[in-house]
Amino acid sequence: MLVEDGGETLRTAAYSVSKPRFRFNEVGATYPLRDFPIATQAARDHTAWFCNDLNEVDVEATMVRHLPEVPQIRSACQVPLVVDDATVGFVLGFHFDRPQCYDENAREAFSAIGRLAAMVLKLVRSGLRLAGPERRYRELVELSGDLVFTWSADGSIIYASPVAYRLCGVGKGMTWADLIDRTHSEDQQRMGEAWEQWRTATELLHFESRMLSRTGKEHSIHWNIYPVRNEAGRLTHIQGIGRDLTGRHELAEKLKGAQLSESIVRLTRGLAHEFNNMLVSVLGNASVLAGQLEEDHPWRPIVEDIANGADRAAKLTRQLLAYARSASRHPQRRRLRDLLAESLDLGQTVLPSNVTLEIRTEAENDWIEADAMQINQVLLNLVLNAAEAMPDGGVVTVRTAEVACAPGDGPPESRCVALFVEDTGVGVSAEDRERIFDPFFSTKEIGRGLGLAAVQGIVHSHGGTIEILDHDGKGTVAKVVLPLGGPS
């Protein structure tokens, strides 16, 4: 019987009798404690009660009114279960039909049963109290996003958090060696040396290594390792927490790249403006000098060559400003198909005779907010590049299509218009595609200045993206994606 409800009731916990009509046969049944005056007294005094023969003792009816339903009971006892100086229940004993003498051995046996039952109850209740914090601790570990390990002294993994298993496939029952197998080859020796150091250390240690996920992606992990020892100084187990710093490192690299790009943009902008100021002087003086010379003057071709060179330099300056995204723009809401018609009319006249230009405007909604002159520069540059990639002639196809914006271009549900410039030429190698937007880079022996770098600057200034793709091994595709209606 267990005492419950703040000492108001008794609940049947177990029984070992075979009397079918016996009142306490129903496990879980509850009774008011006031119906058990003897139990109430025993609970208060923490004393056991033994009765060899109920028929021979003067027991008030109220003290045994829970027994008359089974009148064949002749002997009874109850031993209190005491936990931390409080009675939490009773062990009840009954003998039927004939009296039972509770001698010293019997009394000691029942008392031992009571002590054992009390000890079990204490352990159970302690376990219940610990279950809550343990569950909360486990939830915190699993929600933290960290790799949490517990290793035995020999390196066996006693516990591995779900994140650890998801990342590198290493879990309970595996060993430290399995974790080393998931480490970057350049860090495996250091990880092995670190393990030996951790096994002999007595304080918290830090370490950083590169782990390979089950998909092969590289992750930078910062480890905090603590060897746990007993009072004798013997290593019992090792706790380890690994924090994935990959996202932080990638963000730092992006920030570093952005800062570098911003520095380059500022430098380019400054150089372009200074260079433009100098060209104004050159062009002005060349024009004045040309005006003073007769048409057949021997110096006139030289002056005209100076003016032409300065004019080409001025065009390069405009490309520099476009690359730096700081050239003045005059955006207007235009249809991309109209800009194609305006630009490629001129393109037709400068293409080689063995190159055919095809235009397909498949996008129904192709309204963009753009600077017409800059978009014309983009179109002409891409078409001429495509033509030059086909020395033996071929077809340059320019087409438009409405597409979903790629991540980074806008919300996932937003729509953009894509411009494709496709050629059937020699193509561009994967190595060259990585550098294709670098300033002054060219796959030809003689480049034309900023080229695609300026094109990229213009596209980005319009809130778009550009990439160069392989055309199924039969040429190259330049893909430009622009937001509908212009940049937000």
C-alpha positions as CSV (number, residue, x, y, z in Angstrom):
1,M,0.0,0.0,0.0
2,L,1.3,3.5,-0.9
3,V,0.4,6.7,0.9
4,E,-0.8,9.3,-1.6
5,D,-2.7,12.6,-1.8
6,G,-0.7,14.2,1.0
7,G,-1.3,11.3,3.4
8,E,-5.1,11.2,2.8
9,T,-5.4,7.9,0.9
10,L,-3.7,4.5,0.5
11,R,-3.3,2.9,-3.0
12,T,-2.8,-0.9,-3.5
13,A,0.5,-1.3,-5.4
14,A,0.9,-5.1,-5.4
15,Y,-0.4,-8.3,-3.8
16,S,0.6,-11.9,-3.5
17,V,-2.4,-13.7,-2.1
18,S,-4.8,-16.0,-3.8
19,K,-8.1,-15.2,-2.0
20,P,-10.4,-14.1,-4.8
21,R,-12.7,-12.2,-2.5
22,F,-9.9,-10.5,-0.6
23,R,-10.4,-6.8,-0.5
24,F,-6.9,-5.8,-1.6
25,N,-6.7,-8.0,-4.7
26,E,-7.4,-5.0,-7.0
27,V,-4.1,-3.3,-7.8
28,G,-4.5,0.4,-8.0
29,A,-7.5,0.6,-5.7
30,T,-7.6,3.5,-3.3
31,Y,-8.9,3.7,0.3
32,P,-9.2,6.6,2.7
33,L,-6.3,6.4,5.2
34,R,-8.8,7.2,8.0
35,D,-10.2,3.7,7.5
36,F,-6.9,2.3,8.8
37,P,-6.3,3.7,12.3
38,I,-3.5,1.2,12.9
39,A,-1.8,2.4,9.7
40,T,-2.3,6.0,10.7
41,Q,-0.6,5.3,14.1
42,A,2.2,3.4,12.4
43,A,2.8,6.1,9.9
44,R,3.2,8.6,12.6
45,D,5.5,6.5,14.8
46,H,7.3,4.7,12.0
47,T,6.7,1.4,13.9
48,A,5.6,-2.0,12.7
49,W,2.5,-3.7,13.9
50,F,2.1,-7.5,14.3
51,C,-0.9,-9.5,15.5
52,N,-0.6,-13.3,15.9
53,D,-4.3,-13.9,16.4
54,L,-7.0,-11.3,15.9
55,N,-9.5,-13.4,17.9
56,E,-7.3,-13.3,21.0
57,V,-6.6,-9.6,21.2
58,D,-8.7,-6.7,22.2
59,V,-9.0,-4.8,18.9
60,E,-11.7,-2.2,18.4
61,A,-14.0,-2.8,15.5
62,T,-13.0,0.6,14.0
63,M,-9.4,-0.5,13.8
64,V,-10.1,-3.6,11.7
65,R,-13.3,-2.5,9.9
66,H,-11.5,-3.1,6.6
67,L,-11.0,-6.7,7.4
68,P,-14.5,-8.2,8.3
69,E,-15.3,-8.8,4.6
70,V,-12.9,-11.8,4.9
71,P,-13.6,-13.1,8.4
72,Q,-11.2,-16.0,8.0
73,I,-8.2,-13.7,8.5
74,R,-6.6,-14.7,11.8
75,S,-3.2,-13.0,11.8
76,A,-2.0,-9.7,10.3
77,C,0.9,-7.3,10.2
78,Q,1.9,-4.1,8.7
79,V,5.4,-2.6,8.2
80,P,5.8,1.1,7.3
81,L,7.9,2.1,4.3
82,V,10.1,5.0,5.5
83,V,11.8,7.2,3.0
84,D,13.7,10.3,4.2
85,D,11.9,10.2,7.6
86,A,8.5,10.0,6.0
87,T,6.1,7.0,5.8
88,V,5.3,6.6,2.1
89,G,3.5,3.2,2.3
90,F,3.1,-0.2,4.0
91,V,3.8,-3.8,3.5
92,L,0.8,-5.8,4.7
93,G,0.8,-9.4,5.7
94,F,-2.2,-11.7,6.4
95,H,-2.7,-15.3,7.4
96,F,-6.0,-17.1,6.9
97,D,-7.9,-19.8,8.7
98,R,-5.5,-20.3,11.5
99,P,-3.2,-18.1,13.6
100,Q,0.4,-17.4,12.6
101,C,3.1,-16.7,15.2
102,Y,5.2,-13.7,14.1
103,D,8.4,-14.8,15.8
104,E,11.6,-12.8,15.8
105,N,12.7,-14.3,12.4
106,A,9.3,-13.5,10.8
107,R,9.3,-10.0,12.2
108,E,12.9,-9.4,10.9
109,A,11.9,-10.8,7.5
110,F,9.0,-8.4,7.1
111,S,11.1,-5.5,8.4
112,A,13.8,-6.4,5.8
113,I,11.1,-6.5,3.1
114,G,9.9,-3.1,4.3
115,R,13.4,-1.6,4.1
116,L,14.0,-3.1,0.7
117,A,10.7,-1.8,-0.6
118,A,11.5,1.7,0.8
119,M,14.9,1.7,-0.9
120,V,13.3,0.7,-4.2
121,L,10.7,3.5,-3.8
122,K,13.4,6.0,-3.1
123,L,15.3,5.0,-6.2
124,V,12.2,5.1,-8.4
125,R,11.2,8.5,-7.1
126,S,14.8,9.8,-7.6
127,G,14.7,8.5,-11.1
128,L,11.4,10.3,-11.8
129,R,12.8,13.6,-10.4
130,L,15.9,13.2,-12.6
131,A,13.9,12.3,-15.7
132,G,12.7,15.8,-16.3
133,P,16.1,17.6,-16.2
134,E,17.6,14.8,-18.2
135,R,15.0,15.1,-20.9
136,R,15.4,18.9,-21.0
137,Y,19.2,18.4,-21.2
138,R,18.8,16.0,-24.1
139,E,16.5,18.3,-25.9
140,L,18.9,21.2,-25.5
141,V,21.7,19.1,-26.8
142,E,19.7,17.9,-29.8
143,L,18.5,21.4,-30.6
144,S,21.8,23.2,-30.2
145,G,23.1,22.2,-33.6
146,D,26.5,21.2,-32.1
147,L,28.2,17.8,-32.5
148,V,28.2,16.4,-29.0
149,F,30.1,13.2,-28.1
150,T,30.9,11.1,-25.0
151,W,33.8,8.8,-25.5
152,S,35.0,6.0,-23.2
153,A,38.6,5.9,-22.1
154,D,39.4,3.5,-25.0
155,G,37.8,5.7,-27.6
156,S,34.4,4.0,-28.0
157,I,31.6,6.4,-28.6
158,I,29.1,6.2,-25.7
159,Y,26.9,9.0,-27.0
160,A,26.7,11.0,-30.2
161,S,24.1,13.7,-30.8
162,P,21.8,13.5,-33.8
163,V,23.6,16.4,-35.5
164,A,26.9,14.4,-35.2
165,Y,25.3,11.5,-36.9
166,R,23.6,13.5,-39.6
167,L,26.8,15.4,-40.4
168,C,29.4,12.6,-40.5
169,G,27.5,9.4,-40.0
170,V,29.3,8.6,-36.7
171,G,27.2,7.4,-33.8
172,K,27.0,5.3,-30.7
173,G,28.9,2.1,-30.8
174,M,31.6,3.4,-33.2
175,T,35.0,4.7,-32.1
176,W,37.3,7.7,-32.3
177,A,39.0,6.1,-35.3
178,D,35.7,6.3,-37.2
179,L,35.7,10.1,-36.5
180,I,39.3,10.4,-37.8
181,D,38.1,8.6,-41.0
182,R,35.7,11.5,-41.5
183,T,38.4,14.1,-41.0
184,H,40.1,15.9,-43.9
185,S,43.2,13.9,-44.9
186,E,45.5,16.9,-44.1
187,D,44.1,17.0,-40.5
188,Q,44.0,13.3,-39.7
189,Q,47.5,13.1,-38.2
190,R,46.8,16.1,-35.9
191,M,43.5,14.6,-34.8
192,G,45.3,11.4,-33.8
193,E,47.9,13.4,-31.9
194,A,45.1,15.4,-30.2
195,W,43.4,12.2,-29.1
196,E,46.5,11.1,-27.3
197,Q,46.9,14.5,-25.7
198,W,43.3,14.6,-24.5
199,R,43.6,11.2,-22.9
200,T,46.4,12.5,-20.7
201,A,45.2,16.0,-20.1
202,T,43.4,17.3,-17.0
203,E,41.8,20.5,-18.4
204,L,39.6,21.8,-21.2
205,L,41.3,21.6,-24.6
206,H,40.5,23.3,-27.9
207,F,41.2,22.1,-31.4
208,E,40.0,22.9,-34.9
209,S,39.7,20.4,-37.8
210,R,38.0,20.0,-41.1
211,M,35.4,17.3,-41.2
212,L,33.9,15.7,-44.3
213,S,30.1,15.2,-44.3
214,R,28.5,12.1,-45.8
215,T,28.0,14.1,-49.0
216,G,31.6,15.1,-49.1
217,K,31.2,18.7,-48.2
218,E,34.0,20.2,-46.0
219,H,33.0,21.6,-42.6
220,S,35.3,23.5,-40.2
221,I,34.7,22.2,-36.7
222,H,35.9,23.9,-33.5
223,W,36.3,21.3,-30.7
224,N,36.0,21.8,-27.0
225,I,37.2,18.6,-25.3
226,Y,37.2,17.8,-21.6
227,P,38.6,14.7,-20.1
228,V,36.6,13.5,-17.0
229,R,38.6,11.8,-14.2
230,N,37.5,10.2,-10.9
231,E,38.9,11.1,-7.5
232,A,41.9,8.8,-8.1
233,G,42.8,10.7,-11.2
234,R,41.8,7.8,-13.5
235,L,40.2,8.8,-16.9
236,T,36.6,7.6,-16.9
237,H,35.3,9.2,-20.1
238,I,35.8,12.2,-22.4
239,Q,33.2,14.9,-23.3
240,G,33.4,16.7,-26.6
241,I,31.5,19.5,-28.2
242,G,32.1,20.4,-31.8
243,R,30.8,23.7,-33.3
244,D,30.4,23.9,-37.0
245,L,32.0,27.2,-38.1
246,T,31.6,26.6,-41.8
247,G,28.8,29.2,-42.2
248,R,30.8,31.7,-40.2
249,H,33.9,31.1,-42.3
250,E,32.0,31.4,-45.5
251,L,30.3,34.6,-44.4
252,A,33.8,36.0,-43.4
253,E,35.1,35.1,-46.9
254,K,32.1,36.7,-48.6
255,L,32.6,39.8,-46.4
256,K,36.3,39.9,-47.3
257,G,35.5,39.5,-51.0
258,A,32.9,42.2,-50.8
259,Q,35.3,44.6,-49.1
260,L,37.9,43.8,-51.7
261,S,35.4,44.3,-54.5
262,E,34.4,47.6,-53.0
263,S,38.0,48.7,-52.8
264,I,38.5,47.8,-56.5
265,V,35.3,49.6,-57.5
266,R,36.5,52.7,-55.7
267,L,40.0,52.5,-57.2
268,T,38.5,51.9,-60.7
269,R,36.1,54.8,-60.3
270,G,38.9,57.2,-59.3
271,L,41.2,56.1,-62.1
272,A,38.4,56.4,-64.6
273,H,37.6,59.9,-63.6
274,E,41.2,61.0,-63.5
275,F,41.9,59.4,-66.9
276,N,38.8,61.0,-68.4
277,N,40.0,64.4,-67.2
278,M,43.3,63.9,-68.9
279,L,41.7,62.7,-72.1
280,V,39.6,65.9,-72.3
281,S,42.8,67.9,-72.5
282,V,44.3,65.5,-75.1
283,L,41.2,65.5,-77.3
284,G,40.7,69.3,-77.0
285,N,44.3,70.1,-78.0
286,A,44.2,67.6,-80.8
287,S,41.1,69.2,-82.2
288,V,42.6,72.7,-82.0
289,L,45.8,71.6,-83.7
290,A,43.9,69.7,-86.4
291,G,41.9,72.9,-87.1
292,Q,45.2,74.8,-87.7
293,L,46.5,72.3,-90.3
294,E,45.7,72.1,-93.9
295,E,44.1,68.9,-95.2
296,D,47.3,67.9,-97.0
297,H,49.6,68.9,-94.1
298,P,52.1,66.0,-93.3
299,W,51.3,66.3,-89.6
300,R,47.5,66.0,-90.0
301,P,47.5,62.2,-90.1
302,I,49.6,62.2,-86.9
303,V,47.2,64.5,-85.1
304,E,44.2,62.5,-86.3
305,D,45.9,59.4,-85.0
306,I,46.3,61.1,-81.6
307,A,42.6,62.0,-81.6
308,N,41.5,58.5,-82.6
309,G,43.7,57.0,-79.8
310,A,42.2,59.4,-77.3
311,D,38.7,58.5,-78.5
312,R,39.4,54.8,-78.0
313,A,40.8,55.6,-74.5
314,A,37.6,57.5,-73.8
315,K,35.5,54.4,-74.7
316,L,37.7,52.4,-72.3
317,T,37.0,54.9,-69.6
318,R,33.3,54.5,-70.1
319,Q,33.8,50.7,-69.8
320,L,35.7,51.3,-66.6
321,L,32.9,53.3,-65.2
322,A,30.4,50.6,-66.3
323,Y,32.5,48.0,-64.5
324,A,32.6,50.1,-61.4
325,R,28.8,50.4,-61.7
326,S,29.1,54.1,-61.3
327,A,28.5,55.4,-64.8
328,S,25.4,57.6,-64.9
329,R,22.3,55.6,-65.8
330,H,19.1,57.0,-67.3
331,P,16.6,54.1,-66.6
332,Q,13.4,53.9,-68.5
333,R,10.7,51.3,-68.5
334,R,11.3,49.4,-71.8
335,R,10.5,46.1,-73.4
336,L,13.5,43.9,-73.9
337,R,12.3,42.9,-77.4
338,D,12.4,46.6,-78.4
339,L,15.9,47.0,-77.1
340,L,16.9,43.9,-79.0
341,A,15.6,45.3,-82.2
342,E,17.4,48.6,-81.8
343,S,20.7,47.0,-80.9
344,L,20.8,44.0,-83.3
345,D,19.9,46.1,-86.3
346,L,23.4,47.5,-85.8
347,G,24.8,44.1,-85.0
348,Q,23.7,42.7,-88.3
349,T,25.9,45.2,-90.1
350,V,29.1,44.4,-88.2
351,L,28.8,40.6,-88.1
352,P,30.9,38.5,-90.5
353,S,29.1,37.3,-93.7
354,N,29.4,33.7,-92.6
355,V,27.5,34.3,-89.3
356,T,23.7,34.2,-89.2
357,L,21.8,36.0,-86.4
358,E,18.5,34.6,-85.3
359,I,16.2,36.4,-82.8
360,R,13.4,34.7,-80.9
361,T,11.4,36.8,-78.3
362,E,9.5,34.1,-76.4
363,A,8.9,36.1,-73.2
364,E,5.4,37.6,-73.2
365,N,6.2,39.8,-70.2
366,D,9.6,41.4,-70.9
367,W,9.2,44.9,-69.4
368,I,12.4,46.0,-67.6
369,E,13.6,49.3,-66.1
370,A,16.9,49.8,-67.9
371,D,19.3,52.3,-69.4
372,A,18.9,51.7,-73.2
373,M,22.5,52.6,-74.1
374,Q,24.0,50.3,-71.5
375,I,21.7,47.4,-72.4
376,N,22.7,48.0,-76.1
377,Q,26.3,47.7,-75.0
378,V,25.6,44.4,-73.3
379,L,23.8,43.0,-76.3
380,L,26.4,44.0,-78.9
381,N,29.3,42.8,-76.7
382,L,27.6,39.3,-76.2
383,V,26.7,39.0,-79.9
384,L,30.1,40.0,-81.2
385,N,31.8,37.6,-78.7
386,A,29.6,34.8,-79.9
387,A,30.4,35.6,-83.6
388,E,34.2,35.6,-82.8
389,A,33.8,32.2,-81.2
390,M,32.8,30.8,-84.7
391,P,35.8,31.5,-87.0
392,D,34.3,29.1,-89.6
393,G,30.8,30.7,-89.4
394,G,27.6,29.5,-87.7
395,V,24.5,30.7,-86.0
396,V,24.1,33.1,-83.2
397,T,20.7,32.8,-81.5
398,V,19.3,35.5,-79.3
399,R,16.2,34.6,-77.4
400,T,14.2,35.7,-74.4
401,A,12.1,33.7,-71.9
402,E,10.3,34.4,-68.6
403,V,11.9,32.4,-65.8
404,A,11.8,32.1,-62.0
405,C,14.4,34.4,-60.4
406,A,17.4,32.5,-59.1
407,P,18.2,32.7,-55.3
408,G,19.6,36.1,-54.6
409,D,17.8,37.8,-57.4
410,G,14.5,38.2,-55.5
411,P,11.9,36.3,-53.6
412,P,11.6,32.6,-54.7
413,E,8.1,33.2,-56.2
414,S,9.2,36.3,-58.2
415,R,9.6,36.2,-62.0
416,C,12.4,37.5,-64.2
417,V,13.1,37.8,-67.9
418,A,16.1,35.9,-69.2
419,L,18.2,36.8,-72.3
420,F,20.1,33.9,-73.9
421,V,22.9,34.5,-76.5
422,E,23.8,31.1,-77.9
423,D,26.6,30.2,-80.4
424,T,27.7,27.1,-82.2
425,G,31.4,27.8,-81.8
426,V,34.4,26.3,-80.2
427,G,33.1,26.8,-76.6
428,V,34.9,27.9,-73.5
429,S,36.8,25.6,-71.2
430,A,35.7,25.3,-67.5
431,E,39.0,26.9,-66.4
432,D,38.4,29.9,-68.7
433,R,34.8,30.2,-67.5
434,E,36.0,30.8,-64.0
435,R,38.0,33.9,-65.2
436,I,35.8,35.0,-68.0
437,F,34.6,38.1,-66.1
438,D,38.1,39.2,-65.0
439,P,39.1,42.6,-66.3
440,F,41.2,42.4,-69.5
441,F,40.9,38.6,-69.6
442,S,40.3,37.2,-73.1
443,T,40.4,33.8,-74.7
444,K,41.7,35.5,-77.9
445,E,45.3,36.5,-78.5
446,I,44.4,40.1,-78.5
447,G,41.7,41.3,-76.1
448,R,39.5,44.4,-76.3
449,G,39.8,45.9,-72.8
450,L,37.3,45.2,-70.1
451,G,35.0,43.2,-72.3
452,L,32.7,40.9,-70.2
453,A,33.8,42.6,-67.0
454,A,32.1,45.8,-68.1
455,V,29.1,43.7,-69.2
456,Q,28.9,42.1,-65.8
457,G,29.1,45.5,-64.1
458,I,26.2,46.8,-66.2
459,V,24.0,43.7,-65.6
460,H,24.7,43.9,-61.8
461,S,23.9,47.6,-61.8
462,H,20.5,46.7,-63.2
463,G,19.9,44.1,-60.4
464,G,20.5,41.1,-62.6
465,T,22.9,38.2,-63.0
466,I,25.0,36.9,-65.9
467,E,26.7,33.5,-66.4
468,I,28.5,31.7,-69.2
469,L,27.3,28.2,-69.7
470,D,28.4,25.2,-71.9
471,H,26.0,24.6,-74.8
472,D,26.0,20.8,-74.6
473,G,29.6,20.7,-75.9
474,K,28.5,22.5,-79.1
475,G,29.2,26.1,-78.2
476,T,28.5,28.6,-75.4
477,V,25.4,30.2,-73.9
478,A,25.5,33.6,-72.2
479,K,22.6,33.9,-69.8
480,V,21.5,37.2,-68.5
481,V,18.6,37.4,-66.0
482,L,17.0,40.7,-65.3
483,P,14.1,41.5,-62.9
484,L,10.8,42.4,-64.4
485,G,10.1,46.1,-64.0
486,G,13.7,46.9,-62.9
487,P,15.6,46.4,-59.7
488,S,13.7,46.8,-56.4
